[in-house]
Amino acid sequence: MARLFLALVCIIFFSSIVYASDYRDILASAEKGQLLQEIDNICGDTWCEGDFDYEFYSINCVRSEGICYFDFAYLWRVYDGSSVEGKVTKLPKRCVLNGFFSKNDLIKLENIGGSQYLTYTDKVYEAISGCIDSFIDEAYTKLDL
């Protein structure tokens, strides 16, 4: 009976380790930071040329489900002369990005001038572009433009 109990405990323990690893995030903290920085870098040439600025907060991915939660905010600035930054109104949003099961789905290394740096994949760019576009009408309405 004691052996059966011990066997059950071992099965439950080891299956929980496997289960937990399936829900582990795909990217390490430093990789997430670099990815968000790269998204912010491309912003000026794409979405940020419009009426809004953006803040990119986080990207967290669940390997077993192939989804990433991308958190950002639309920023609307009114410069009234009272400060250099102006008055900032934020509209935070979250997108669920599908089809991201591995690091290779999210990030890649590129060689430029003999140096390697981490950047986003085309798949990430397309998913985030779609995400930002999907809320743009709401941003105009809620930020009263």
C-alpha positions as CSV (number, residue, x, y, z in Angstrom):
1,M,0.0,0.0,0.0
2,A,2.9,2.4,0.9
3,R,4.5,1.6,-2.5
4,L,1.2,2.4,-4.3
5,F,0.9,5.7,-2.5
6,L,4.5,6.6,-3.2
7,A,4.0,5.7,-6.9
8,L,0.9,7.9,-7.1
9,V,2.7,10.8,-5.4
10,C,5.6,10.5,-7.9
11,I,3.2,10.4,-10.9
12,I,1.4,13.5,-9.7
13,F,4.6,15.3,-8.9
14,F,6.3,14.6,-12.2
15,S,3.2,15.2,-14.3
16,S,2.8,18.6,-12.6
17,I,6.4,19.5,-13.6
18,V,5.7,18.6,-17.2
19,Y,2.4,20.5,-17.1
20,A,4.1,23.6,-15.6
21,S,6.8,23.6,-18.2
22,D,4.1,23.6,-20.9
23,Y,2.9,26.9,-19.5
24,R,6.3,28.4,-19.1
25,D,6.9,31.6,-21.1
26,I,8.7,31.1,-24.4
27,L,11.0,34.1,-23.9
28,A,13.4,35.0,-21.1
29,S,12.9,38.4,-19.4
30,A,15.9,39.9,-21.3
31,E,14.6,38.7,-24.6
32,K,11.1,40.2,-23.9
33,G,12.8,43.5,-23.1
34,Q,14.8,43.4,-26.4
35,L,11.7,42.4,-28.4
36,L,9.6,45.3,-26.9
37,Q,12.5,47.7,-27.6
38,E,12.6,46.5,-31.3
39,I,8.8,47.0,-31.6
40,D,9.2,50.5,-30.2
41,N,12.1,51.2,-32.6
42,I,9.9,50.3,-35.7
43,C,7.0,52.3,-34.3
44,G,8.3,55.6,-35.7
45,D,8.3,54.3,-39.2
46,T,4.9,52.6,-39.0
47,W,2.0,53.1,-36.5
48,C,3.5,56.0,-34.7
49,E,3.3,58.3,-37.8
50,G,-0.4,58.7,-37.1
51,D,-2.2,60.7,-34.4
52,F,-1.1,58.6,-31.5
53,D,2.1,57.7,-29.7
54,Y,2.4,54.3,-28.1
55,E,3.8,52.6,-25.0
56,F,4.6,48.9,-25.2
57,Y,4.3,47.3,-21.8
58,S,4.7,43.5,-22.1
59,I,4.6,40.4,-24.2
60,N,3.9,37.1,-22.4
61,C,3.6,33.8,-24.3
62,V,2.1,30.5,-23.3
63,R,4.1,27.8,-25.2
64,S,1.5,25.0,-24.9
65,E,-1.3,27.2,-26.2
66,G,0.7,29.1,-28.9
67,I,-0.6,32.4,-27.8
68,C,1.0,35.6,-26.6
69,Y,-0.6,38.4,-24.6
70,F,0.6,41.8,-25.9
71,D,-0.1,44.8,-23.7
72,F,0.3,48.3,-24.9
73,A,-1.4,51.7,-24.8
74,Y,-2.4,54.4,-27.2
75,L,-1.1,57.8,-26.0
76,W,-2.7,61.1,-26.9
77,R,-0.7,64.2,-26.0
78,V,-2.0,67.7,-25.7
79,Y,0.6,70.4,-25.4
80,D,-0.8,73.2,-23.4
81,G,2.4,75.0,-22.5
82,S,2.3,73.9,-18.9
83,S,5.0,71.2,-19.4
84,V,7.4,69.8,-22.0
85,E,5.6,66.5,-22.0
86,G,2.1,68.0,-22.2
87,K,-1.0,66.3,-20.9
88,V,-1.0,62.6,-21.7
89,T,-4.1,60.5,-21.9
90,K,-3.6,56.7,-22.2
91,L,-5.9,53.9,-23.5
92,P,-4.4,50.6,-22.4
93,K,-5.2,47.6,-24.6
94,R,-4.4,43.8,-24.7
95,C,-4.2,41.6,-27.8
96,V,-4.1,37.9,-28.0
97,L,-1.6,36.9,-30.7
98,N,-2.0,33.3,-32.0
99,G,0.4,30.8,-33.5
100,F,3.5,31.5,-31.4
101,F,4.9,28.1,-30.2
102,S,8.6,28.7,-30.1
103,K,11.3,31.4,-29.9
104,N,11.8,31.1,-33.6
105,D,8.2,32.3,-34.1
106,L,9.0,35.5,-32.2
107,I,12.6,36.5,-32.5
108,K,15.5,36.1,-34.8
109,L,19.2,37.2,-34.9
110,E,20.3,39.4,-37.8
111,N,23.8,40.2,-38.9
112,I,24.5,43.9,-39.6
113,G,28.0,45.2,-40.1
114,G,29.5,42.0,-38.6
115,S,27.4,42.2,-35.4
116,Q,24.4,40.2,-34.5
117,Y,21.3,41.6,-32.8
118,L,18.0,40.3,-31.8
119,T,14.9,41.5,-33.7
120,Y,11.3,40.4,-34.3
121,T,10.1,38.1,-36.9
122,D,7.8,39.1,-39.8
123,K,5.1,37.0,-38.1
124,V,5.3,39.2,-34.9
125,Y,5.3,42.4,-37.0
126,E,2.2,41.3,-38.8
127,A,0.4,40.2,-35.6
128,I,1.2,43.4,-33.8
129,S,0.2,45.6,-36.8
130,G,-3.2,43.8,-36.9
131,C,-3.6,44.2,-33.2
132,I,-2.9,47.9,-33.2
133,D,-5.2,48.4,-36.2
134,S,-8.0,46.4,-34.6
135,F,-8.4,49.0,-31.8
136,I,-7.7,52.2,-33.7
137,D,-11.4,53.2,-34.1
138,E,-12.0,52.7,-30.4
139,A,-8.9,54.8,-29.6
140,Y,-10.3,57.7,-31.7
141,T,-13.7,57.4,-30.0
142,K,-12.4,57.0,-26.4
143,L,-9.7,59.5,-26.6
144,D,-12.2,62.0,-28.0
145,L,-10.5,62.9,-31.3
